[in-house]
Amino acid sequence: MLFGREHEQAAVDALLAQARDGGAGALLLRGEAGIGKTALLDDAVARAGTAFRVIRASGVEYEAELPFAGLSLLLAPGLDRLDVLPGPQRRALEAAFGLGDAPVDPAAAPSAAAPPVALATAPADRLLVGLATLGLLAELAADRPLLCVLDDVQWLDRASLDALLLAARRLQAEGVALLLAARTEPGAPAERQLGLPEVWVTGLAEADATRLLTERAGPDLPAAVRDRLLAEAAGNPLALTELPVATGPQAHTAGGLPLTSRLLIAFHGQVTGLPPATQTLLLVAAAEESGELDVLLPAAAALGVGAEHLAPAEESGLVTVTPDRRIAFRHPLLRSAILQRAPHHQRLTVHRAVAGALPDGDRRTWHLALAATAPDAALADALERTAVRTGRRGGHGGAAAYERAARLTPDRDAATRRLVLAAEAATEEGELTRAEALADEAAGRTDSVLAHALLDHVRATAHFWRGSYPTAHRLLLDAALALGSDEAAAAAEAVEPAHAARMLFQAFHAAWYAGEEPVAEVLDRLAALPLAADDPVAPLARYLPAAVLPALGRPAAALPPAREAVEAARRAGAESPADLVQLCGATLILGRDEETVDLGGELVAEARAKGTLGVMPTLQFFLAEAELFHGRHADAELTATEALALAQDTGQHQWVSQLSALLAYSAALDGRTERCTELATTALATTGPQTAAPAAGRPWAHWALALLDLGQGRAAGAADRLHALTTGPQRHHVSATRAVPDLVEAAVRLGTPDRAAEAYERFARWTAAADRPWAEALRLRCQALLGPDELAEAAYRAALDLHATTHRPFEQARTALLYGEWLRRTRRRTDARPHLTAALETFDRLAAHPWSTRARTELSATGTPAPNPEASPALPNSLTPQELQIARLAAQGLTNRDIAAQLFLSPRTIAHHLYKAYPKLGITSRTALPTTL
């Protein structure tokens, strides 16, 4: 029975009811050591009863660096169901758990000279493992609700925690309740915000504390002792339970220590009273993370301790043996107490014994490393193989393994190489401070030009994520130059130009946010590289400068279709969508939106099929931009919405900002003011860790807010935002370039056309280089607005003629609206009406409500009553983006499981969304979807 926990129990009951009713959810219990979190977890399991399937695990301090250790223990009951998962997810989870991992050839280990990792993508396997976790949880909940319980989350390894958090964010209708508990004290890892609903578990009220103490210590406890215990415990249930029975006087002489320390002392006293052999067996159990008797007993036997020595600990209630033959401590803090009280030499001996009881593999290697006291070349090699496997599995912990391997490596040069690898791994794991410290240490040990170039890449990545784009650009540019320098060649360290090109591609990425001059500098260096024609990076290295220079106002050579560059890259060995992602973005910069739609759609489908999901937010951002420019607003919103969820799941802050801003623009189009403002605010506030620089989505966010102002007649606010956007340091960005026609309109409405003159001249040069009818139509519209007035009509007509050859209905309607307004102002009302009517019909069809209102007002001003907007039928526009996406796939004949695999959801969530979509569409089954959509 729990005292005084009605509030917490109500929160847990709500979570269980949600899962029981076919929903899903997660809840995190936070609090100090001993505050009652574990008791609440136990109570939740009891409350769930037999109606729920229960799986349970907990974090262990010694396994915090062992990737996927906690997740493998939690999901062990579902491993016989792996076949139901989509292939890429199944293979990622099998690799993470070591079920399908090929052995690592020492000769194949990284040399610290491989091409560097990308600046702004996430390893796909981590996302796939998280999605596989979601799928397996849903499968375990197929026949009855699932309660998933995780204690001591602060010690859960990072890879397991990330996978579970991703699954938690995507839970919708799986019948899964995810209940976690984390200790939160100064310095505890779980202080990190996990993004889950939380309940803070605090101390018991005095009356409840007194009841618990009386139940534990009995009614005859002297009043003075009782009052002192109540004061020292401060409502902490574990203190009220353990301090009264602690042996010796120490329980009542440590009042000046923090409560956790006093609890540890109390546990010390209880363990000290056990036989020495039992204490040794408990130390083995505390040091071994799984609690499996099949490991613990052989390890203990190597120390001269047998299974019979477990009995005193069981009789005292310190441990229990679970039905699946595992030792479970009465409280997680007891494990810490046992480890802390043991002398260092005894802990080393125990880790060595545990390693001896384990088969060859990463767990054995880690325990040997924990037992090592001197350099050991063979063990260092084994740790490096562990690090390589960790990287292949997409897990965190590779940096720790490389660093520990370096410390155990006798040879100085080999140790330095491993420190370089540790720094690179820490960068990929997002541990920027650790990466920089390792880079500094490694740099102080070597004069190698290659090593320093790679370490500069590590530092550049840290600067990039913190928003120091100029510094990141300079470090990457200098590193790329060093790779091909005479000094490197003299030291026999020069690398292929392709490696320098890859580093320059990343320098370009950093320079894009730093300004035009850094971009131009990178492009010049890239164009000068002596790349072989058959190198996979050569097509992009040649295409990128020619595509981007016009956006900088500089001349460039004419380019063939991007498809030719793609085919050349594939012939040369470019196999992954990540190899072609910048090519996809380059087509947008040059205004070849139709090529972006074609290439982006192809690469997104390829990434989806191959499971290379880390690059999908980038690709989908480019694709959504192109869809939006083409007037396919619903498609753009679908693409961007899915990409935003993926970016959030993988911690890609840059793309969270960019995609939020793009969705804000979509909301501005149809006048969803609150939604636009909310998304733009999110975009502007979303930056990377420790970042002080402007958010990556800033240009799109300001364009979105300006369009909202312009559509609602607030020309002054629009002009201010657009002038800053189109003349500022990021004026070369796609959104800044495409926003110039809006600036022209706003400035003309304010009677200050000169304010747009500079941006218009730049835009005119860009449209000439882009050589696209739609771009020239927009330039002509700007020319008509800017005057002179006697040339306006010819420009408007020429623009509309060009619009008719393209499919950009929104921009065509805006040109028609502006022309109609001009005709009405010149008293040609009859001539204005057909243009205003056409604009109104298009705006109504696109649900661009602010623009419909403007067109309707203008049409009425001509003396022709404007038709009232018709009530929207219960058709696709009434669906949420996710419902529409799912309904479209179902209309194509895909099963729920097929759709789930494509959208990285569970089949039950797919069924849930279809169930909600049918009544909105006025149908009762999926057979009617093809004709409805």
N, C-alpha and C positions, 0 to 999 in steps of 0.2 A: 504494500500500500504506500502511495506517495502522499506526503503532506504538503498542502499549499501550492499545488501545481495545476490548479484548475485552468488557468489561462493557457499554459503550455499544452495541456492535454486537449483543450478545445481546438487549438491550432492543428494538432496532430490528428484529431478526429475529423476535422474538415478535410485534411489531406487524404485520409483513408476513404472518406465518403466520396470525394471526387473521383478516386480511382475505382471505387466500387460501382459508381454510376456510369462508368465507361469513359471518364475523362482521364486526366493525368496531371501530375504536378510534382513540385519539389519544395522542400523546406529545409533550411539550415538552422540548427540550434547552435548558438554561440554562448560562450561563458568561460569563466576561469576554471582551473582544475578543481575537481571535486564538487562542482556546483550542482550536479545532478543530471548532466546531459546523458550519460550512459544509462542511468536509471530510467530516464524518459524514453530512450531507445528500447530498452527492455519492456517498458510498459506499452509502447506502441506495438511491439511484436505480440504481446499478450492480448491487446485489444483487437488486433487483426484476426487472431484466432485461426481456425482452419479454413476460413473463407478466403484467405490470402495465401499465395505461395510466398515464402520469405527467403531472400538471399542476403548474406551478411558478410562484412569484412571490416577491417580497421587498418589505419596506417600504423607503421612501425618505424621508429626513428632510424634504425640501421638500414632500412630498405628504401629510404627517401631518394637515394641516387640510383636505385635499380629500376629501370624503365618497365612500366606495365606490371610491376609486381602486385600491387593492390588490385588492379583490374582483373588480372588472371585469377586471383583468388576469388573475387566476387562473382565472376562469370563462369567459374568452373562448372556449376550445375547445368549450364546451357551449352557446353561445348559439343554435345552430341547433336546439336541443332544447327551447326554452322552451315550445312548444305542449303538451308533456306535463304541465306543471304546472297545478294548479287555478287558475282564473281570478284570484282575488284575489292569490295568490302571484305569478303571472306578471306581473300588472300592477304589483305593488310592485317586482319586480326590474327590469322595463323602466323604470319611473320612476327607480329608483335609478341605473341606468346611462345615463339620458338617452335611452333608446330610445323612450319613449312620453310624454315630458314636454311638455306644452303650453307655449308661450312665456309668459313672465311679463309682464303689462301693468304698467308702472311705476305707473300710477294705482291698481292693485290691491294694491300692496305694503302690508304692515301699517302701521297708523297709530299704533301704540302705544296705541290706545284700544279694541282688541277685548276681548271677555270673556277673563279670565285662564284659564290652563291649570289643569287639575285638580291637586290636591295629591298624589294617590296612585294614579295610573294611568300606564301607559306608552304612548307612541305606538304604534299598531297596526302601522304600516308597518315599523317596525324588526323586530318579531317576524315579520311576513310575509316580509321579505327574508331573515331567518335560516332560516325554513322553506323558502323557495324555494331557498336555498343547499343545504339538506339534500336537497331533491328533485332538484336538478340534479346533485349529487355522486352520488346513488344512480343516476340515469339514466346518468351517465358510466361507472358500474361495472356496467352491465347485462350486458355481454358478457364482461368480464374485470375482475379487481380493479383498484381505482384507488388510486394513491399520490399524495397531495396534499401538496406540499412548500412550506413558507413560511419564508423566512429573514428575519432582522432584524425580528422581530415588534415590537420596541420602537418601530419607526418606522411601523408599519402604522397607517393612519388608524383612528380609533375605531369608525366605522360598520362598516368591513370586519371589524375584529377581533370586534365584538359579534356580527355575523352568523355568523362562523365558529365562535365559541365556542358559540353556540346550536346550530348544526348538530352540533358535536362532542358536546354533552351528549345529543343525541337519536340519535346513531349507535347502532345495535343489530345489524342483520343485513344491512347494505348492501354488504359487501365493500369497504369504504373504509378506508384507512389515512391518517390525518391527522398529518403530522410537521412540527413547528414548531421554530424556534430563536430564542432571544431573548438579547440581550446584557444582562447584569445587572451594572451598575456604579453607584456612587453617582450619583443623579440621573437614571438612565435610566428612561423611562416604563414599561418592562416589569417594574419592581419590583412593580407591581400583581399580585396573585395571580389567576391565570387559571382556577383550578379544574380543571386537567388533570393527568394523571399526569406526573411530571417526572423527569428524570435530570439531575443536576448534572455538567457536564463540567469536570473539574479538570485541573491540570497533569500532565504526563507524569512517570512515575517516572524517576529519574536514568539508569538503564540505557537506557530507551527514548528519553529525551531525547538521550543521547549517540549512539545509533544514528541518530536523525534528523539530528542536526547533522553527523555524519560523512558521511552520504549526501548532504547538501546542500553542505557545504563541502569535502568530500574528506578523505582520511586524512592529508594533509600539513599540516593546520592546526596552527600552533604550539601547544604545550600551554598556554602562558600565555593566549593568545587564546581557546582552546577553553574553559578553565576560567572565564574572565571571561564569555564568552557564555552558558555554562551557568548561571552564577550570576545574571546579569542576566535571562535568559529565564525562570527559575524554572519550567521545564517547559512554557512556552507555545509550542506548535508554530509559530505564525506568527512569533514572535520568533526561534525557532531557524532558520526558513527565510529570513527577510528581513534580519535584522540583519547576517549575514555578508556580504551582497552590497550593503549600503547604500554609496553613494558618499561620499567625503569622511570626515573624521575624526569627524563628528558622531555616528555610530553608536556610537562608543566613548568619548564625552565627556558622555553624557547619563544616566549611571547614576543620578543623583539624582532623575530625573523618574519619574512613574508609567509603568508598562509601556506603556499605550496611547499616551501621548505619545511614548515612544521609537519605537514602531512607526510613528506618524504621521511622525516625523522621517525614519525609514528610507524610507518611501514618498515623502516629499518629495524625498529625494535621487535616487530612481529617476526621478521625473517631471522633475526639473530637468535631467537629462541629455538629454532629448528635444528635438527642434526646437521653436521657439516656436509654429509653426502647429499642431503635434501637441498641444502643451500646451493651446492654445486649444480644439481639438476635444475633448479630454478634459474640459475644464471645461464645455463645452456638454453633453456626455454626463452629467456628474455633476449638473448643474442640472436636466436634463430627466428626469422620473421614469420614463418608459416604456421608454427605450432604443431607440425605433423610428427606424430610419435615415431613414424618410420624413419625420420631423420634424427629426432631428438634422442631416442634411446641408443642407437649406435654411437652417436657423438658422446653421449654420457658414458657409455661403456668404455670408450677409449680413455676416459678419465677415471675409470675404476668405480663407476656408479651404475647401479642397476635400476630396473623398473620398480623394485620394491621400495626404493627410497622416495618414490613419489607420494606414498601413502600419508606421511605426516603433513605434507602441504595440502593434500585433499581434505584431511580431517580438520585442519585449521580453517578451511574455507578459503585459502588464498588462491587456489586454482581448482578447476574442474576439468574433467575429460569429456569432450563432446561426443555425440554418437558417431561422428565421422573421424574419430581417433585423432583429435587435436587437443592440445592443452590451451585452456582459456584462463587468463588471469581475472581475479575478481574485479579489478579496476585497472584501467590502462596506466594510471600513475604508479601502480605497484611494479610494473615492468621497469619504469624509469628508476624507481627506488633501488631495485635489485642491481641494475647496471651501474648506478652511481656509487653504490657502496662497495662494489668489487674493486680490488686493487688492479692497477693497469696491467701488470704481468698476468693476472688471472684472466682478464678479458682477452688478452692476446692468445692465451692457451685455449680458451673456449672457442674463439673464432677458428683457430687451427683445427680443433676437433670437429667443429661443424663442417668445415670445408672437407675434412676427410670422410664425412658421412654422406656427402653430396656427390652425384655423378658429375662428370666433366660438363662445364657450362658456365654461364655468366654468374650464377649465384655462388658457385664454388670459387670462381676467380675473385669475386668481391670479398668473400670471407678470408681468402688467403691474403688479399691486399690489406684488409683490416688487421691481420695478424703479423704483417711484415714489419721488420725493424731495421732493415738494411737494404741497399740496392740489390736487385734481383733481376737479371736480364730476362730470364725465362718468364717470370711473372709479369714483367713489364710488357713483353710481347703478347701475353695472354690478355692483359688489360686493353691493349690496343685493338686486339681482335674483338673484344667486347664492345669497345667504342665504335668500331666499324659496323658491327651488327646493330648497335643502337641507332646509328644514323640510318641504316637501311630500313629499320622498322619505323622510322619517323618519330622516335621517342626522345625525350629529354634525358640527359645523363651522359651523353657522349663526351661533353666537356670535362666532367668530373673524372671519367675513365681515362681520357687522354692525359689530364693533368696528373693523376695518380701514377700513370705509367711513366710520365716524365720524371717524377720524383724518385721512381725506383730504377731508372735507367742509368747504368754506370757510365756509358759513353756520353761525353758532353754534347757532341753534335747531334747524336740521336735524341738525347733529351730535349735539345732545343727544337728539333723538328716536331717532337710531340707537343711541346708548348705552343708552337704555331698552330698545330691541328686543334689543340684545346681552345685557343683563342677563336679560331674559325667556328668551331662547334658551339662555343658560348654565344657567338654572334647569331648563329642560326636559331639557337634556343631562346633568343631575346634577352640574354643576361648581359646587357651592354657594359655595365660597370666591371663585371668580372672579365669580360672579353678584353676591355681596354687594359686592365691590370695585367692579364696574361700577355697581351701584345707588348706592353712595356717591358715586362720581364724577359720575354724572348728576344726583343730587339737589343737589349743590353748584353746579350750573350753571343751575338753573331754579327759578322760584317757582310753576310750574303746579300747581294742585291735582290735576288729573288725573294728571300725570306722577308726583307724589309718591304718589298712591294706588296706581298701578301698581307703583311701586318698593317700596312697603310690601308689596305682594303677593309680590314677589320675596323680600324679607327674611322674610316669613311662611313661605314655602315652605321656605326654608333652616332656619328654626327648627322647623318641623313635622318635617322629616326627621331633625333632630338630637334630636327628642323634647322640645323646649321648647314643649309644647302651649299653655300659658297665654299665652306671648308671641305665638305664631302666631295664636291666637284674637283677642287684643287688636289686633294689627296689622291683621288682616283686617276685624274689626268696625269699627275706626276708618276704614279705607280705604273700606269700603262706605258709611259715613255721609258721608265727605268727597265721594263721587261725587254725592250729592244735596244737598249743603250750599248755603246761600245764597251762600257765598263762591265756590263753583264756578259757580253760576248767574250771579253778577255778572261773572265772568270769561268768560262764554259757554262754560264747560267742563262744565256739567252733562250727565250722560248719562241714558239711559233707565233707569227703575227696574229693568228686567229685568237690566241689567248689575250693579246693586247687589245684586239678588237672587242672581245667580250667585256673587258674592263672598261673600254671606252663607251660601250653601250650603257653601262651603268653610270659612267660619268655623265653621259647625256641625260639620263633620268634625273640625276641630281641637278644638273645645269638647267633643266627645264623649269625648275622652281626657283633657280637663282637669278635668272635674267637672260636677256638676249645675247650679250657678249659672251658669257660662259658657254651658251649653246653653240654659238658660231665657232668658238675656239675648239670645242670637241669635234664638231663636224669637219673642220679643216684637218684636224689630226686624223680623223677616221678616213677621210678621202685620200690621205697621203699614204696609208698603210699599203705595203706591198703584198697584198693577199693573192693567193692562187685562185684561179677561176673556179676550181672544183672544191674550194673550201665551203663548208655549210654556211659560214657567216658572211661570205663575200657578197651574195645578193643583197642582204640587208645593209651591209656597209656601203654599198654603192647607191642603194635606193634612198636611204635615210637622208643624206645631205640634200639630194635633189628635191625631196619631198618637203623638207622643213625650211630650207633657205628662203623660199618666197614668203613664208610667214614672218620672216625677219626683215622683209623688204629688200632682200638681196636676189640677184638673178641666179637662175639655176638651169641646168640642162633639162630638156624635155624628157619625160619618163614614159616607158612602155607601160602597159597594164600591169598591175601588181601581180596578177596571176602568173605572169612570166617569171617574176622574181620568186614566187612561191614554188613553182615547178623546178626552177633551177636549184633552190635551196634543198628541196626534197631529193632531187637527183644527187646532190652532193652529200646527203646523209642527214639532213635535218628531219628528225623523226617525231619530236614532241611539239605540241602546240606552243610550249614555252619558247621554242626556237623561233617562232614566227609572230609572237605577240606584238613586238614593236613594229613589225611590218604592217600589222593590222592598224595600229595607231597612226602610223605615218600616212596611210591613205586618207584618214580623216583630216590631217593637217593640211593636205593639199586639196581638200574638197572633193575627193573621189568617194563620196558617201555610198554610192551604189556598189563599189568594190568592197567597202567596209562591211556592208550588209552581207554580201556574198561570202567574203573570207571569214568574217566574224562568226556567221552562222555555222560555217563548216568547221572552224576550229573549236567552237563551243561544243558542237556535237561530238567531235573527236575527243576532246578533253573529258566529256561526260562518259564516253564509251571506255576510254583507257583508264579512267580514274585519276587523271592528273588535275585534281580539283583546285590545287593552290593557285593556279593561274586563271581560273574561271572568273573571279570578280573583275580582273583586268580586262579580259576578253569581252565579258558581258557589258562592262562600262562602255567600251568602244562600240559594241553592237547596239546598245540602247541609245547612244548618242545618234548614230546613223539612222536608226528607226524613228527617232524623234524628229530629226531633220526632214525625213521623208513624209512626215505627217502621219505616221503609224503610231499614234500616241498610246493606244491601248497596248500594243506590242512592246513599246519602249517601257511602259510601266511594269509589265510582266517581267521583262528581262531584268530591269534594274531592281525590282523587289526581290527576286530570287538571288541576284548577285549581292545585294546588301546583306541578306541573311548569311550567305557564305562568308562574306568579308567579316561580319561580326563574329561568326563561329571560329574564324581562324585568326582573329586579332589583327587584321590588316587595316590599321587606322586610316591610312591614306585613302583606301577605297571606300571605307565607311563614310568618310567625309565627302568624297567625290560623288558617290551614289546617292547619299542623302540630299546633296545639292541638286543633282539631276532630277530626283523625284520631287524636290521642291519646285523646280521649273515646270514639271508636268502638272503639279497642283495649281501653279499660277495660271496655266493655260485655261483651265476650266473654272477658275475663280474660287478655289477652296482656300480661302484666306488663312484660316487658322492652321490648316495642314501645311500650307506653304511656309508660313512663318515658323512653325514648329520644326519642320525638316531643315530649313535654312539655318535656324539656331543650332540644331544638332550638328550640321555640317561645319559651321564656323567654330564650334566648341570642340570638335573631335580632332585631336592631335595624338601623336605618338607619345611614348613615355618620356617624361622630363622635357617636353617640347615647349619652347617659348615662341616659335615661329608661327606665322599664320597657317591656318588649316589648308590642306591640299585642295579642298573643295571651295575655297573662297571665291574664285572667279565665277563658277557656276552658281553659287549661292547668291551673289550680288546680282547676277543677271536675272535669277529667278525673282528676287524681290523687286527689281526694276520692272520686269515684265508685269508683275502683279500691280505695281503702281501705274504703269502705262495703260493697262487694260481697264483700270478703274478711274482713269482721268487725272491721275496725280503726276502730271508731266514733270514738275520740278524735282520731286523725289527721284523719279526715274532718271532724269538727266544727270543729277549729281552722282548717282551710283555708276551709271554707264560711262560718264566722262572719266571717272577714276579708273574704271576697269579697262577701258580701251586706250588709255594713254599711260597707264602705270607700268611697273616692271614686268608684269605678266601679260602684256598686251599681245604677245605672240601665241597665247593659249587659244585652243579651238573656240572655247566659249567667248573669249574676248573678241576674236576676229568676227565670229558670227553675230555678235551683239551690236555691231556698228550700225546696221539699219535701224535698230531700235533707238540708238542714240540720236541719229539724224531726225527721226520722227519726233522724239521728245524735245530736242533743241529747237526745231522749227515751230512746234506748238507753243514754245515759250517765247518765240520771237528772237531767239539767239542762235541763228544757224551757224555763225562763225565758230561757235563752241564745238561743232562737229567737223569742222573743215579738215583738221589734221588727220583725224581718224578716218574720214571719208577718203582722203587721198591715199592713204595706206591701204584701205579696203579695195579701192579701185585697182591698185597695182596687184593686190592678191587675186582679185577676180580674173584679171588678165592672165595670170600664171595658171590659175585653176582651170580656165577654159571650159567652164560648165554653163549650160544655158540657164540653170536656176540661179547661179551666182551672178551672171550678167543681168538677169531680171531684177535681182535685188539691188544691184548697182544702179540700174535705170530708175528704180523706184526712189532711191536716195537722190538721184540727179533731179527727178521731177519735184521732189520736196524742196531741194535746195535752190532751185530756180536756175535761170530766170523764168518768170511765170509764162512767158510766151512759148517756151520750149517744153513746158510741163506736160501738155497733152500728148505730144509725140512720144515723150519718154514713158508715160503711163501705158500708152497703147503698145509700144514695143515691148515693155515689160510683160504685159498680159499675153502678148503673142508668144513670148518665150515660156511663160508659165504653162501655157497650154501644151507645150511639148514635154513637160516634166510632170511628175506626180508628187507635188508638194501642196496639197489643198489648203493648208492653213496659211502659208505665205501668199498663195494666189488670191485667197479671199481677203487677206489684209491689203494687198495691192488694189484689189477691186474696191474695197471700202475707202481707201484713201483717194482713189480716182473719183469715186462717187461723191465723196465729201467735197473735192475740188470742183466738180461739175456743179454741185448744188450752190457752192459759194459764188460761182460765176453766173448764177441764175439760169442754169440749164437743167432744170429739175427733171424734165422728161428724159433727157439723156442720162441723168444720174440713176434713175430708178432701176433699170436692168442690172447695173453693176452692184447697186446696194442690195437688190433682191438676191442676186447670185451669192454675194458675200454672206448675207444672212442665212441662206439655206445651208451653206457650207459650215458656218459656225455652229448652227443648230445641230447638224449631223455629227460634228466633232465634239459636241457638248462643251464648246468653248464659250461659256456663259457670259463673261464680261464683254467679249467681242460681239456676241449676239445682241447684247443690250445696246452697244454702240451702234451697230448696224440698224437695229430696229428704230432707234431714236432718229438716226439720219434719214431712214426711209419715210418715217412719219413726217419729218420736216419737209419732204418734197410734196406733201399733200396726199400721199397714198397711205391709207391705213396699213400698218405692218401687221401681219398675222401674229396672233398670240402663240407662244411656244406650246407645242403639244405635250401632253403628259407623257413621260417616258414609259414605254411598255416594259413589262417584266421580262426583259431580254438581257443579253450579255452585260449591258452597262450597269445593271443592278448587282452584278456579282463582284465579290472582292477579287483582287488580282490573282490570289491563289486559287480561288474557286473557278475562275475563268480558265486558268492554265490547266487545272485538273480536268475540267469539263471538255476542253478542246482535245486533250489526249484521250479521254474516254470516248469521245466522238469518233476518233480514228480507229477504235476497236481494241485499244490496249486494255489489258486487265489491270485490276487494282495493284497487283504485285509488280507488273511492268511499270506502271506509272510511279509507284513508290521508288523503284530503282532509279528512274530518271530524275526524280525531284528530290531524292535523298530524304524521304519521309517513310513512315511505316504504312503498310496496307490499311490498317485500321484508321489512320488519319485520312487517307484517301477516301475511304468509304464514308467517313464522317463529313467531309467537305462535299461530296456528291449528294449526300442526304440533305444537306443544307441548300445546295444549288437547285435541286429539282423544283421545289415550290416557287423559287424566284423566277424560274424559267417557265412555269406553268405546265410542267410535265411530271410524270410519275416514275419514269425509269430511264435507264441509259440508252435504250433503243431509240428514243425520240431525240437524242442529242444531235445526231448528224443534220437533221432537218431544222432544228432550233437554232443552232449556231451557224 
